[in-house]
Amino acid sequence: MMQKGLWINRGKQIVGPLPGVLVGDVFFFRVELCMIGLHGQVQAGIDYLPAGRSPSGEPIATSIIGDTIIYSGHGGRGRNGQKQFHDQKPAGGNLAMEKSMAYGVEVRVIRGLKCDQSPSGKVYVYDGLYKITDCWAEAGKSGFVVSKFRLLRIENQPKMGSAAIKLAEELKSDILDISGGTENLPISLFNDVDGDDSPLRFNAASAGYDSAAVGGCRCECECSDGCDCAVRNGGELPYDASGVLLRGRPLVYECGRSCSCPETCRNRLTQRGLRSRLEVFRTREMAWGVRPLELIRAGAFVCEFSGVGLTKRQSDWLSMTGDNMIYPNQFPPRWVEWGDISRVCPQYLPPVAPSLPLLDFSMDVSTYRNVACYLRHSRSPNVFMQFVAYGHCVPPHPHLMIFARESIPPLRELSIDYGMGHPEIMSQGECPAKDKHRQRQREFSESSRPTPTSGSSTPRTAEPSPPQSSTIGPLLRAITRSPLT
């Protein structure tokens, strides 16, 4: 990528905040920091502008990688970077740190943290801008002189990414599961804005429905490139060994009920359910959103969109009643962007993939829903929709699976592009069903209050009663007594 000129901010080290990089952004490899210009040194902990390129004519530090507010300078160590064998000198990065303190220049701080979810066992978290407030020299453990710098975080910045990771670990201890056990991992609920607990009052929808058991591989162990399932996907399996979607496709074929491979096969990724803890939370805009309590790697499976599947005829009938519908054919094909390396390799040809069936169905989420239904709309989303089928047949109603477009740190809200065909999306910037959701929540809240004639009791928070009245109920029973199969 560097040879192709795709490294950004290369040769023009930026002092201060970096465009497009947010406090809390997480990186799995140190070279990623170099690729975007956040920290240009592959090994050294201090990145700086040399005197010849600095406006002041003196070296200026731009960023450091460390894990404490007392930072040790660089230099004086052997090639392995561990043992110090001579004094550190006020030169290079150390001198740049001193000059940054003298001129009051802010420095970007990236913290390295241990992480079991990272391929390297470590992640790099951008924690924001700091000022250097003091510097001195002292004898280190080896007896040689070490440069020391004290850093103070600048106020009025977003919460530190490293602090958010620690807070997310605390929130994971919440035992409340609003999915009612329908997911393999609990879904938490968090509201420190008001007393609304409406997500507890909806019936949890189990994830999706299975395709017909037609065709399948004959692999005795895990599937690999070249097997029947790989051929169905254009000659390669859609996921790597770590469970990352390699390329977006109109339709991904996973192994189905007729396949001989075990349940642990990597081509059964989404069938195993959630891989990261998720939380439905109340936003400051008095809406509901979804955020992870764990780090989600780019290309990783997030969750499935679930509700009551309806045919086109059912959808046309029920849409007139004002019920909440999600239309799969209105999601923009952002899967096209995922895995496209044509800018790096002009000779790259996308794999031949099966086309999508006619998406003439909808999903009603007015009463039955899962965590995905609380995703808010964004024109710059961090997750995208990928249609998935189980087995080798062409399904009339594929699964609506959600994957990460980028590495998403804990407590960062998940957002998806619902499509720009909805006037409500364009004007309000969120899922078109959300306003109707709130109206139905208010109606249910009023209808669920006990009255002298109803004989009903106030539902408990931990075990809410399901809605007793719904516009969809009588109509749906008049059309069909079961969701799509």
C-alpha positions as CSV (number, residue, x, y, z in Angstrom):
1,M,0.0,0.0,0.0
2,M,2.9,2.4,0.7
3,Q,4.3,1.7,-2.8
4,K,0.9,2.4,-4.3
5,G,0.7,5.8,-2.4
6,L,-2.2,4.7,-0.3
7,W,-0.7,5.6,3.1
8,I,-2.3,8.9,4.1
9,N,-0.6,11.8,5.8
10,R,2.7,10.4,4.6
11,G,5.5,13.0,4.5
12,K,3.4,15.7,6.2
13,Q,3.2,14.8,9.8
14,I,0.3,16.7,11.4
15,V,0.6,18.3,14.8
16,G,-2.5,17.8,17.0
17,P,-5.7,16.0,16.0
18,L,-5.7,13.9,12.9
19,P,-8.6,14.2,10.5
20,G,-10.8,11.2,10.5
21,V,-9.4,9.7,13.6
22,L,-11.6,9.7,16.7
23,V,-10.5,9.4,20.4
24,G,-11.1,5.8,21.3
25,D,-10.2,4.4,17.9
26,V,-8.6,0.9,18.2
27,F,-5.9,-0.6,16.0
28,F,-4.7,-4.2,16.1
29,F,-1.2,-3.6,14.5
30,R,1.3,-0.9,14.9
31,V,1.8,-0.6,11.2
32,E,-1.9,0.6,11.0
33,L,-0.8,3.7,12.9
34,C,1.8,4.4,10.3
35,M,-0.6,3.8,7.4
36,I,-3.0,6.6,8.6
37,G,-0.2,8.9,9.9
38,L,-1.3,8.7,13.6
39,H,2.2,7.6,14.5
40,G,4.8,7.3,11.9
41,Q,7.5,5.2,13.7
42,V,7.3,1.5,13.3
43,Q,9.4,0.8,16.4
44,A,10.3,4.1,18.2
45,G,7.8,5.3,20.8
46,I,8.2,9.0,19.9
47,D,7.3,10.4,16.6
48,Y,8.3,13.9,15.8
49,L,8.9,16.6,13.2
50,P,12.7,17.1,12.6
51,A,14.1,20.6,12.9
52,G,14.3,20.9,9.1
53,R,10.5,20.5,8.7
54,S,9.3,22.3,11.8
55,P,8.1,25.9,11.5
56,S,10.1,26.8,14.6
57,G,13.3,25.3,13.2
58,E,13.5,23.0,16.2
59,P,12.2,19.4,16.5
60,I,8.6,19.0,17.7
61,A,7.0,15.8,19.1
62,T,3.8,14.8,17.4
63,S,2.8,11.5,19.1
64,I,3.9,8.9,21.6
65,I,3.0,5.3,22.3
66,G,2.9,4.5,26.0
67,D,0.7,3.3,28.9
68,T,1.4,5.8,31.7
69,I,1.3,9.6,32.2
70,I,5.0,9.4,33.1
71,Y,6.7,8.6,29.9
72,S,10.3,7.3,29.5
73,G,12.3,8.7,26.6
74,H,13.8,6.5,23.9
75,G,17.3,5.5,23.0
76,G,20.1,3.8,24.9
77,R,18.8,0.3,24.3
78,G,19.9,-2.7,22.3
79,R,18.3,-4.0,19.2
80,N,15.8,-6.1,21.2
81,G,14.6,-2.9,22.9
82,Q,14.7,-4.4,26.3
83,K,18.1,-3.9,28.0
84,Q,19.6,-0.4,28.3
85,F,23.4,-0.2,27.9
86,H,24.1,3.6,27.8
87,D,22.6,6.9,28.8
88,Q,19.7,8.4,27.0
89,K,20.6,11.8,25.4
90,P,18.6,15.0,24.8
91,A,18.4,14.4,21.1
92,G,16.0,13.1,18.5
93,G,12.6,12.3,20.0
94,N,13.7,13.2,23.5
95,L,14.7,16.7,22.4
96,A,11.5,17.0,20.4
97,M,9.5,16.2,23.6
98,E,11.4,19.0,25.5
99,K,10.7,21.5,22.7
100,S,7.0,20.5,22.6
101,M,6.9,21.3,26.3
102,A,8.6,24.6,25.9
103,Y,6.3,25.7,23.1
104,G,3.1,24.2,24.6
105,V,2.5,21.9,21.6
106,E,0.0,19.1,22.2
107,V,1.0,15.5,21.6
108,R,-1.1,12.6,20.5
109,V,-1.1,9.7,23.0
110,I,-1.6,6.1,21.8
111,R,-1.8,3.5,24.6
112,G,-0.8,-0.2,24.0
113,L,-3.1,-2.6,25.9
114,K,-3.2,-6.3,26.2
115,C,-6.2,-7.8,24.4
116,D,-7.2,-11.5,24.0
117,Q,-9.4,-10.5,21.0
118,S,-6.4,-9.2,19.0
119,P,-4.4,-11.5,16.7
120,S,-1.3,-10.0,18.1
121,G,-2.5,-10.2,21.7
122,K,-2.3,-6.4,21.9
123,V,-4.3,-3.3,20.7
124,Y,-3.4,0.3,20.3
125,V,-6.0,2.8,21.5
126,Y,-5.9,6.5,20.6
127,D,-6.5,8.4,23.9
128,G,-6.4,12.0,22.6
129,L,-4.2,15.0,23.1
130,Y,-1.9,15.7,26.0
131,K,0.4,18.5,27.1
132,I,3.9,17.8,28.4
133,T,4.1,19.6,31.8
134,D,7.5,18.5,33.1
135,C,10.7,16.7,32.1
136,W,13.8,15.5,33.9
137,A,16.5,12.9,33.9
138,E,17.1,10.1,36.4
139,A,19.0,6.9,36.8
140,G,17.1,3.9,35.5
141,K,17.1,0.3,36.8
142,S,20.2,-0.5,34.9
143,G,22.0,2.6,36.3
144,F,22.0,4.5,33.1
145,V,20.3,7.9,32.7
146,V,16.7,7.9,31.4
147,S,14.7,10.9,30.2
148,K,11.3,11.3,31.9
149,F,8.3,13.3,30.8
150,R,5.0,14.0,32.6
151,L,1.9,14.4,30.5
152,L,-1.5,15.9,31.3
153,R,-4.5,15.2,29.2
154,I,-6.2,18.3,27.7
155,E,-9.7,18.9,29.0
156,N,-13.0,18.8,27.1
157,Q,-12.1,15.8,25.0
158,P,-14.2,12.6,24.6
159,K,-13.7,9.9,27.2
160,M,-10.4,8.1,26.9
161,G,-10.6,4.9,24.8
162,S,-8.7,3.0,27.4
163,A,-11.1,4.1,30.1
164,A,-14.1,3.1,28.0
165,I,-12.6,-0.4,27.7
166,K,-12.4,-0.7,31.5
167,L,-16.0,0.7,31.9
168,A,-17.3,-1.8,29.4
169,E,-15.8,-4.7,31.4
170,E,-17.8,-3.4,34.4
171,L,-21.0,-3.2,32.5
172,K,-20.7,-6.8,31.4
173,S,-21.4,-7.8,34.9
174,D,-25.1,-6.8,34.4
175,I,-27.1,-10.0,34.6
176,L,-30.3,-8.6,33.0
177,D,-30.9,-10.2,29.6
178,I,-33.6,-8.5,27.6
179,S,-33.4,-11.2,24.9
180,G,-34.9,-13.7,27.4
181,G,-32.4,-16.3,26.5
182,T,-33.1,-16.3,22.8
183,E,-29.5,-15.2,22.1
184,N,-26.4,-17.2,23.1
185,L,-25.0,-14.2,24.9
186,P,-27.1,-11.9,27.2
187,I,-28.2,-8.5,25.8
188,S,-27.9,-5.8,28.5
189,L,-30.1,-2.7,29.0
190,F,-28.6,0.7,30.1
191,N,-30.5,3.9,30.8
192,D,-29.1,6.8,32.8
193,V,-31.2,9.4,31.0
194,D,-34.8,8.7,32.0
195,G,-37.1,6.0,33.4
196,D,-38.0,4.4,30.0
197,D,-37.7,0.6,30.0
198,S,-39.7,-0.1,26.9
199,P,-37.2,-2.6,25.4
200,L,-38.3,-4.9,28.2
201,R,-41.9,-4.8,26.9
202,F,-41.4,-6.4,23.6
203,N,-41.3,-10.1,22.8
204,A,-37.8,-11.3,21.9
205,A,-37.5,-12.7,18.4
206,S,-35.3,-15.7,17.9
207,A,-32.8,-15.3,15.1
208,G,-34.1,-16.0,11.6
209,Y,-35.3,-19.2,10.0
210,D,-33.6,-22.1,8.2
211,S,-33.5,-22.6,4.5
212,A,-34.6,-25.9,3.0
213,A,-32.2,-28.8,3.3
214,V,-31.3,-29.1,-0.3
215,G,-27.7,-29.9,-1.3
216,G,-24.6,-29.8,0.8
217,C,-20.9,-30.6,1.1
218,R,-19.5,-34.0,2.1
219,C,-16.6,-32.7,4.2
220,E,-15.9,-35.0,7.1
221,C,-13.9,-32.3,8.9
222,E,-14.0,-28.5,8.5
223,C,-14.7,-27.1,5.0
224,S,-11.8,-25.7,3.0
225,D,-11.4,-23.9,-0.3
226,G,-12.4,-26.2,-3.1
227,C,-15.2,-28.0,-1.4
228,D,-18.8,-27.8,-2.7
229,C,-19.6,-25.0,-0.3
230,A,-16.6,-23.0,-1.4
231,V,-17.6,-23.5,-5.0
232,R,-21.1,-22.2,-4.2
233,N,-19.4,-19.0,-2.9
234,G,-17.4,-18.5,-6.1
235,G,-14.5,-20.8,-5.3
236,E,-13.5,-19.7,-1.8
237,L,-15.0,-19.9,1.7
238,P,-16.4,-16.5,2.8
239,Y,-14.7,-16.4,6.2
240,D,-11.1,-16.8,7.3
241,A,-10.1,-19.1,10.2
242,S,-10.6,-16.3,12.8
243,G,-14.2,-15.7,11.6
244,V,-13.7,-12.5,9.6
245,L,-15.7,-12.0,6.4
246,L,-13.1,-11.8,3.6
247,R,-15.2,-10.2,0.9
248,G,-18.8,-8.9,0.6
249,R,-21.1,-10.8,-1.8
250,P,-24.7,-10.4,-2.9
251,L,-25.3,-13.6,-1.1
252,V,-23.1,-15.8,1.2
253,Y,-23.8,-19.5,1.3
254,E,-23.1,-21.1,4.7
255,C,-23.2,-24.8,5.3
256,G,-26.7,-26.1,6.0
257,R,-28.5,-29.0,7.5
258,S,-27.6,-31.3,4.6
259,C,-23.8,-30.6,4.9
260,S,-21.7,-33.3,6.5
261,C,-19.2,-30.9,8.2
262,P,-19.4,-30.5,12.0
263,E,-21.1,-27.6,13.8
264,T,-17.6,-26.1,14.4
265,C,-17.0,-25.6,10.7
266,R,-15.9,-22.0,10.0
267,N,-18.5,-21.8,7.3
268,R,-21.3,-22.0,9.9
269,L,-20.2,-18.7,11.5
270,T,-23.4,-16.8,11.9
271,Q,-25.3,-19.9,12.9
272,R,-23.4,-20.0,16.2
273,G,-25.0,-16.7,17.3
274,L,-23.4,-13.6,18.9
275,R,-19.7,-13.4,19.3
276,S,-19.6,-10.2,21.3
277,R,-21.7,-8.8,24.2
278,L,-24.1,-6.1,23.1
279,E,-26.1,-3.5,25.0
280,V,-29.2,-1.5,24.2
281,F,-28.8,1.9,25.7
282,R,-30.6,5.2,26.0
283,T,-29.0,8.0,24.0
284,R,-29.0,11.7,25.0
285,E,-31.4,12.3,22.1
286,M,-34.0,10.3,24.0
287,A,-33.7,7.4,21.5
288,W,-32.5,3.8,21.8
289,G,-29.2,2.6,20.3
290,V,-26.9,-0.4,20.4
291,R,-23.3,-0.5,21.5
292,P,-20.8,-3.3,22.1
293,L,-19.3,-4.2,25.4
294,E,-16.3,-5.8,23.7
295,L,-14.0,-4.9,20.9
296,I,-15.4,-5.9,17.5
297,R,-12.9,-6.5,14.8
298,A,-13.5,-5.2,11.2
299,G,-15.3,-7.9,9.2
300,A,-16.6,-9.7,12.3
301,F,-20.2,-10.9,12.6
302,V,-22.3,-8.7,14.9
303,C,-25.9,-9.9,15.0
304,E,-28.9,-10.9,12.9
305,F,-31.9,-8.8,12.0
306,S,-35.0,-10.7,13.3
307,G,-38.7,-10.1,13.5
308,V,-41.8,-11.5,12.0
309,G,-41.2,-12.3,8.3
310,L,-44.0,-11.3,5.9
311,T,-44.7,-12.0,2.3
312,K,-45.3,-9.1,-0.1
313,R,-49.0,-9.5,0.1
314,Q,-48.9,-9.5,3.9
315,S,-46.6,-6.5,3.9
316,D,-48.9,-4.5,1.6
317,W,-51.8,-5.2,3.9
318,L,-50.2,-4.5,7.2
319,S,-48.3,-1.4,6.0
320,M,-51.6,0.3,5.7
321,T,-52.1,-0.1,9.5
322,G,-49.0,1.8,10.4
323,D,-47.0,-1.1,11.8
324,N,-43.3,-1.1,11.8
325,M,-41.7,-2.7,8.7
326,I,-38.1,-3.3,7.7
327,Y,-37.7,-3.8,3.9
328,P,-34.5,-5.8,3.0
329,N,-34.5,-4.6,-0.6
330,Q,-34.0,-1.0,0.6
331,F,-30.6,-1.6,2.4
332,P,-27.9,-0.2,0.1
333,P,-25.4,-2.8,-1.2
334,R,-22.5,-1.7,1.1
335,W,-21.2,-5.2,1.0
336,V,-19.7,-4.3,-2.4
337,E,-17.2,-2.1,-0.6
338,W,-16.0,-4.8,1.8
339,G,-12.9,-6.6,0.6
340,D,-12.5,-4.6,-2.6
341,I,-8.7,-4.3,-3.0
342,S,-8.8,-3.0,-6.6
343,R,-7.0,0.2,-5.6
344,V,-4.1,-1.8,-4.3
345,C,-4.2,-4.5,-7.0
346,P,-5.6,-3.2,-10.2
347,Q,-5.6,-6.8,-11.6
348,Y,-7.9,-7.8,-8.8
349,L,-11.2,-9.5,-9.9
350,P,-14.0,-10.0,-7.5
351,P,-15.0,-13.6,-7.1
352,V,-17.9,-14.9,-9.1
353,A,-20.8,-15.0,-6.7
354,P,-24.5,-16.0,-6.9
355,S,-27.0,-13.2,-7.4
356,L,-29.6,-12.3,-4.8
357,P,-33.2,-13.6,-5.2
358,L,-36.0,-11.1,-5.4
359,L,-36.2,-9.5,-2.0
360,D,-40.0,-9.2,-2.0
361,F,-40.5,-9.7,1.7
362,S,-40.4,-7.6,4.8
363,M,-39.9,-7.9,8.5
364,D,-42.4,-6.6,11.1
365,V,-40.7,-5.5,14.3
366,S,-43.7,-3.9,16.0
367,T,-44.1,-6.7,18.6
368,Y,-41.4,-9.3,18.0
369,R,-37.8,-8.0,17.6
370,N,-34.2,-8.5,18.6
371,V,-31.3,-6.3,19.4
372,A,-30.6,-5.4,15.7
373,C,-33.9,-3.5,15.6
374,Y,-32.5,-0.8,17.8
375,L,-29.6,0.1,15.4
376,R,-29.8,3.7,14.4
377,H,-29.4,5.0,10.9
378,S,-26.2,6.8,9.7
379,R,-24.9,7.9,6.3
380,S,-21.5,6.9,7.5
381,P,-22.3,3.6,9.3
382,N,-19.8,1.3,11.0
383,V,-21.8,-1.9,10.2
384,F,-23.4,-3.2,7.0
385,M,-26.0,-5.8,5.9
386,Q,-24.9,-9.0,4.3
387,F,-27.5,-11.6,3.1
388,V,-26.7,-15.2,4.1
389,A,-28.3,-18.5,3.2
390,Y,-27.9,-21.8,4.9
391,G,-27.4,-24.7,2.5
392,H,-27.1,-24.8,-1.3
393,C,-30.6,-23.8,-2.4
394,V,-31.4,-20.3,-3.4
395,P,-33.6,-19.0,-0.5
396,P,-36.6,-16.8,-1.2
397,H,-35.9,-15.1,2.2
398,P,-32.2,-15.0,3.1
399,H,-31.0,-14.1,6.6
400,L,-30.2,-10.5,7.3
401,M,-26.7,-10.6,8.9
402,I,-24.9,-7.6,10.2
403,F,-21.1,-7.3,9.9
404,A,-18.6,-4.7,11.1
405,R,-17.2,-2.3,8.5
406,E,-14.4,-1.2,10.8
407,S,-12.9,-2.1,14.1
408,I,-15.4,-0.9,16.7
409,P,-14.2,-0.2,20.3
410,P,-16.4,-0.9,23.3
411,L,-19.2,1.6,24.0
412,R,-19.1,3.1,20.5
413,E,-22.6,3.2,19.1
414,L,-23.3,0.8,16.2
415,S,-25.0,2.4,13.2
416,I,-26.3,1.1,9.8
417,D,-27.5,2.6,6.6
418,Y,-31.1,1.7,6.1
419,G,-31.2,3.3,2.7
420,M,-32.1,6.8,1.6
421,G,-35.5,6.0,0.1
422,H,-37.3,6.9,3.3
423,P,-38.2,10.6,3.8
424,E,-38.2,9.9,7.5
425,I,-34.6,8.8,7.4
426,M,-33.6,11.8,5.4
427,S,-35.2,14.2,7.8
428,Q,-34.6,12.6,11.1
429,G,-31.4,10.5,10.5
430,E,-32.5,7.2,12.0
431,C,-34.4,4.0,11.3
432,P,-37.8,4.8,9.7
433,A,-39.6,2.6,12.2
434,K,-38.3,4.3,15.3
435,D,-40.9,7.1,15.6
436,K,-43.6,4.5,15.2
437,H,-41.8,2.3,17.8
438,R,-42.0,5.2,20.3
439,Q,-45.6,5.8,19.6
440,R,-46.4,2.1,20.1
441,Q,-44.3,2.1,23.3
442,R,-46.3,5.1,24.6
443,E,-49.6,3.5,23.7
444,F,-48.6,0.2,25.4
445,S,-47.4,2.1,28.4
446,E,-50.8,3.7,28.8
447,S,-52.7,0.6,28.0
448,S,-50.7,-1.5,30.5
449,R,-51.6,0.7,33.5
450,P,-54.1,-1.0,35.9
451,T,-57.7,0.3,35.8
452,P,-60.6,-0.6,38.2
453,T,-62.4,-2.5,35.4
454,S,-59.5,-4.2,33.6
455,G,-58.4,-6.3,36.6
456,S,-54.9,-6.2,35.2
457,S,-51.8,-5.6,37.3
458,T,-48.8,-3.5,36.6
459,P,-46.1,-5.6,34.9
460,R,-42.9,-6.2,36.8
461,T,-39.7,-4.8,35.3
462,A,-37.8,-8.1,35.4
463,E,-40.7,-10.1,33.9
464,P,-42.7,-7.8,31.7
465,S,-46.1,-8.9,30.3
466,P,-46.2,-9.0,26.5
467,P,-48.4,-6.4,24.8
468,Q,-52.1,-7.4,25.0
469,S,-53.2,-5.4,22.0
470,S,-51.5,-4.8,18.7
471,T,-52.8,-3.6,15.3
472,I,-50.8,-6.4,13.7
473,G,-52.4,-9.2,15.8
474,P,-55.9,-9.6,14.2
475,L,-54.6,-8.8,10.7
476,L,-51.7,-11.2,10.9
477,R,-53.9,-14.0,12.2
478,A,-56.4,-13.3,9.4
479,I,-53.6,-13.8,6.8
480,T,-51.4,-16.5,8.4
481,R,-50.8,-17.9,11.8
482,S,-47.0,-18.3,11.4
483,P,-44.0,-16.3,10.2
484,L,-42.2,-17.1,7.0
485,T,-40.7,-20.5,6.7
